[in-house]
Amino acid sequence: MATEHHRNDIGGNSSTNEQTYVFSPEKAPSLAVVDAVASASETDPTALPPLYDAIEPDALDATFESSQPGATRRVSFSYNGFDVTVDGGPAVTVSLE
């Protein structure tokens, strides 16, 4: 099954290389993070270090499973040289450190 995502480069500051990847809500946040970092670093996802070296993937996924109306969630951490922020919706933001 192919993963579809959209990338938007953000900001006009040339010293900041921030990109936003938006995935379908059906995609687990942990998998979206790996796909976003792989795309940003132009690396095959299987060549990246394990995500659990940076964060517990099951805990990350569980954080975004709840469907509480109006709940806002945001998790930030470093992974493979990137600052990663996962927001309450299907958006995964990956920015260079």
C-alpha positions in Angstrom: 0.0 0.0 0.0 1.5 3.3 -1.0 1.6 6.2 1.4 0.4 9.5 0.2 1.5 12.8 1.8 1.8 16.4 1.0 4.8 18.5 1.7 4.7 22.3 2.2 7.8 24.4 2.7 7.1 27.0 5.3 8.6 30.4 5.9 10.6 32.8 3.8 13.7 32.7 6.0 16.5 31.0 4.1 18.2 30.1 7.4 15.2 28.1 8.4 14.4 24.9 6.5 11.0 23.9 7.9 8.7 21.5 6.1 5.2 20.3 6.9 4.0 16.9 5.9 0.3 16.1 6.1 -0.7 12.5 6.2 -4.2 10.9 6.2 -5.7 10.4 9.6 -5.6 6.7 9.2 -1.8 6.7 9.3 -0.2 6.1 12.7 1.7 9.1 13.9 4.8 7.0 14.4 4.8 5.8 10.8 4.1 9.4 9.6 7.2 10.6 11.5 9.4 8.0 9.9 8.0 8.8 6.4 8.4 12.6 6.9 12.0 12.3 8.2 12.9 9.9 5.4 11.4 12.3 2.8 13.1 15.4 4.3 16.5 13.6 4.5 16.1 11.9 1.1 16.7 8.6 2.9 15.0 5.2 2.6 12.8 4.8 5.7 14.5 1.4 6.4 17.9 3.1 6.5 16.8 5.4 9.4 17.7 4.5 13.0 14.8 2.9 15.0 12.3 5.5 16.1 12.2 4.0 19.6 15.8 5.4 20.0 14.1 8.9 20.1 10.6 8.2 21.4 8.3 5.2 22.3 6.3 4.7 19.1 3.3 3.0 20.9 3.1 5.9 23.4 3.2 8.4 20.5 0.4 6.6 18.7 -1.7 6.3 21.8 -1.3 10.0 22.5 -3.2 10.8 19.3 -5.8 7.9 19.4 -8.2 9.7 21.8 -11.1 11.4 20.0 -11.9 13.9 22.7 -13.5 16.9 20.9 -11.5 20.1 21.1 -8.5 18.3 22.6 -5.2 19.8 21.5 -2.1 17.6 21.5 1.5 18.3 20.5 4.6 16.2 21.0 8.1 17.4 20.1 11.4 15.5 20.0 14.6 15.1 18.1 15.0 12.2 15.6 17.8 11.6 13.1 19.1 15.2 13.2 15.6 16.8 12.9 13.3 18.5 15.4 10.0 16.7 15.0 6.6 18.1 16.1 3.4 16.0 15.8 0.3 18.1 16.2 -3.2 17.1 17.2 -4.4 16.6 13.6 -2.8 14.5 10.9 0.0 17.0 10.5 3.7 16.0 11.2 6.1 19.0 11.1 9.8 18.2 10.5 12.3 20.9 10.8 16.1 20.9 10.6 17.9 21.4 13.9 
